[in-house]
Amino acid sequence: MENEREMLGEPLNYDKLIDIGVDLVTELGAINLTVAEFIKLEKGSVIDLKKPAGESVELYINNKIVGRGEVIVFEENLAVRINEILDSDTLIQYFKKERR
């Protein structure tokens, strides 16, 4: 039915998609450790993620990149300032594909 409306040029109703919960994930960094290196870690150990402060991070929804941001300190917590994000039409297309 939606495909028929889309072909006729009628606007699609995205109301059912808008309220779907999604997990927004950003990865601060990753490293490879051997088991021996991991076992030596203890409380207070520092893991160097080899990522300079202020470098951009990717934002993911359902394992798809939807934007980029920068790690900042906000009210004593780490946060991400969004610098780039996909337009809403592209995001809706992602969610439509996930729904099928």
Helices and strands as residue ranges (DSSP letters): H 2-7, H 15-18, E 24-26, H 35-40, E 56-61, E 64-74, E 77-85, H 88-99
